[in-house]
Amino acid sequence: MGDPAMTEHLGGPESVEKLVERQTRYERLAESGQGRMLKIVDVDSGASVGSVGYWEKTWRDEQIYEIGWMVLPAFQGRGIAGAATAQAIALARADGKRRFLHAFPSVENVASNAICRKLGFTLLGECEFEFPVGNVMRCNDWRLDLEA
Ligand SMILES: CC(C)(COP(=O)(O)OP(=O)(O)OC[C@H]1O[C@@H](n2cnc3c(N)ncnc32)[C@H](O)[C@@H]1OP(=O)(O)O)[C@@H](O)C(=O)NCCC(=O)NCCS
């Protein structure tokens, strides 16, 4: 979230203060019982290559899970985000707390929209979405029914 290339579709790089705040929030997510932020690790080398996580959110008067993912540039284009997101979805489903899982990629984020399509999300339509706080983007609202 501090890198210009990685945040092209996410409102641009965040300041060091924001990154520290975000990291603290991520580390507390599991103990709050409101989701999980997971590190994606390359099994062969042990390298940390990205993250995927889900968290509770109120969306159109409903309590849902939102999911998001990131893979470092050197590891992109190998199916890692798709595979890791499939595993995170399995965890969200096992939690059994929320029926619907949404993803809100920018309409211009080709790779993320491809991941949603591939993993069985349904495209509900376009929406305005604020991420991070203060940055309004045109996004697709993709939804997966965890109970289906
Ligand atoms: C989005 C992101 C996680 C994709 O990671 P990745 O590991 O390269 O994704 P995958 O290899 O699993 O590819 C997913 C799909 O996107 C396609 N794809 C990947 N990179 C692409 C690109 N630059 N342009 C077009 N399609 C692309 C792949 O072909 C694949 O589709 P397919 O399975 O139908 O072939 C990565 O680009 C990223 O971290 N971007 C910056 C952060 C970000 O935008 N996060 C998403 C917020 S919603």
The ligand as an SDF file (V2000), in Angstrom:
LIG
                    3D

 48 50  0  0  0  0  0  0  0  0999 V2000
   -4.5690   -7.9330   -8.8310 C   0  0  0  0  0  0  0  0  0  0  0  0
   -3.3770   -8.8100   -8.4810 C   0  0  0  0  0  0  0  0  0  0  0  0
   -3.5120   -9.2940   -7.0440 C   0  0  0  0  0  0  0  0  0  0  0  0
   -3.3310  -10.0210   -9.4230 C   0  0  0  0  0  0  0  0  0  0  0  0
   -2.3060  -10.9110   -8.9650 O   0  0  0  0  0  0  0  0  0  0  0  0
   -1.7680  -12.1480   -9.8480 P   0  0  0  0  0  0  0  0  0  0  0  0
   -1.1440  -13.1340   -8.9170 O   0  0  0  0  0  0  0  0  0  0  0  0
   -0.9550  -11.6150  -10.9730 O   0  0  0  0  0  0  0  0  0  0  0  0
   -3.1430  -12.7250  -10.4230 O   0  0  0  0  0  0  0  0  0  0  0  0
   -3.3160  -14.1420  -11.1370 P   0  0  0  0  0  0  0  0  0  0  0  0
   -1.9960  -14.5630  -11.7250 O   0  0  0  0  0  0  0  0  0  0  0  0
   -4.0000  -15.0440  -10.1830 O   0  0  0  0  0  0  0  0  0  0  0  0
   -4.2260  -13.7380  -12.3670 O   0  0  0  0  0  0  0  0  0  0  0  0
   -5.5820  -13.5410  -12.2380 C   0  0  0  0  0  0  0  0  0  0  0  0
   -6.1750  -13.3220  -13.5860 C   0  0  0  0  0  0  0  0  0  0  0  0
   -5.8530  -12.0120  -14.0550 O   0  0  0  0  0  0  0  0  0  0  0  0
   -5.1910  -12.0830  -15.3280 C   0  0  0  0  0  0  0  0  0  0  0  0
   -4.1270  -11.0830  -15.2570 N   0  0  0  0  0  0  0  0  0  0  0  0
   -3.0970  -11.0260  -14.3670 C   0  0  0  0  0  0  0  0  0  0  0  0
   -2.3750   -9.9060  -14.5670 N   0  0  0  0  0  0  0  0  0  0  0  0
   -2.9700   -9.2530  -15.6130 C   0  0  0  0  0  0  0  0  0  0  0  0
   -2.7070   -8.0370  -16.2910 C   0  0  0  0  0  0  0  0  0  0  0  0
   -1.6830   -7.2450  -15.9470 N   0  0  0  0  0  0  0  0  0  0  0  0
   -3.5190   -7.6970  -17.3010 N   0  0  0  0  0  0  0  0  0  0  0  0
   -4.5390   -8.4830  -17.6590 C   0  0  0  0  0  0  0  0  0  0  0  0
   -4.8630   -9.6410  -17.0570 N   0  0  0  0  0  0  0  0  0  0  0  0
   -4.0800  -10.0170  -16.0280 C   0  0  0  0  0  0  0  0  0  0  0  0
   -4.6470  -13.4870  -15.4190 C   0  0  0  0  0  0  0  0  0  0  0  0
   -4.5550  -13.9050  -16.7560 O   0  0  0  0  0  0  0  0  0  0  0  0
   -5.6860  -14.2700  -14.6590 C   0  0  0  0  0  0  0  0  0  0  0  0
   -6.8170  -14.5440  -15.4570 O   0  0  0  0  0  0  0  0  0  0  0  0
   -7.0920  -16.0240  -15.9910 P   0  0  0  0  0  0  0  0  0  0  0  0
   -7.0540  -16.9220  -14.8020 O   0  0  0  0  0  0  0  0  0  0  0  0
   -8.4250  -15.8940  -16.6200 O   0  0  0  0  0  0  0  0  0  0  0  0
   -5.9580  -16.2920  -16.9260 O   0  0  0  0  0  0  0  0  0  0  0  0
   -2.0420   -8.0100   -8.6340 C   0  0  0  0  0  0  0  0  0  0  0  0
   -1.9800   -7.4830   -9.9420 O   0  0  0  0  0  0  0  0  0  0  0  0
   -1.9120   -6.8770   -7.6280 C   0  0  0  0  0  0  0  0  0  0  0  0
   -1.5120   -7.1060   -6.4730 O   0  0  0  0  0  0  0  0  0  0  0  0
   -2.2210   -5.6530   -8.0320 N   0  0  0  0  0  0  0  0  0  0  0  0
   -2.0590   -4.4950   -7.1510 C   0  0  0  0  0  0  0  0  0  0  0  0
   -3.0180   -4.5070   -5.9650 C   0  0  0  0  0  0  0  0  0  0  0  0
   -4.4800   -4.5790   -6.3750 C   0  0  0  0  0  0  0  0  0  0  0  0
   -4.9110   -3.9050   -7.3040 O   0  0  0  0  0  0  0  0  0  0  0  0
   -5.2250   -5.4310   -5.6490 N   0  0  0  0  0  0  0  0  0  0  0  0
   -6.6150   -5.6940   -5.9530 C   0  0  0  0  0  0  0  0  0  0  0  0
   -7.5650   -4.8080   -5.2460 C   0  0  0  0  0  0  0  0  0  0  0  0
   -9.2320   -5.3110   -5.6370 S   0  0  0  0  0  0  0  0  0  0  0  0
  1  2  1  0
  2  3  1  0
  2  4  1  0
  2 36  1  0
  4  5  1  0
  5  6  1  0
  6  7  2  0
  6  8  1  0
  6  9  1  0
  9 10  1  0
 10 11  2  0
 10 12  1  0
 10 13  1  0
 13 14  1  0
 14 15  1  0
 15 16  1  0
 15 30  1  0
 16 17  1  0
 17 18  1  0
 17 28  1  0
 18 19  1  0
 18 27  1  0
 19 20  2  0
 20 21  1  0
 21 22  1  0
 21 27  2  0
 22 23  1  0
 22 24  2  0
 24 25  1  0
 25 26  2  0
 26 27  1  0
 28 29  1  0
 28 30  1  0
 30 31  1  0
 31 32  1  0
 32 33  2  0
 32 34  1  0
 32 35  1  0
 36 37  1  0
 36 38  1  0
 38 39  2  0
 38 40  1  0
 40 41  1  0
 41 42  1  0
 42 43  1  0
 43 44  2  0
 43 45  1  0
 45 46  1  0
 46 47  1  0
 47 48  1  0
M  END
$$$$
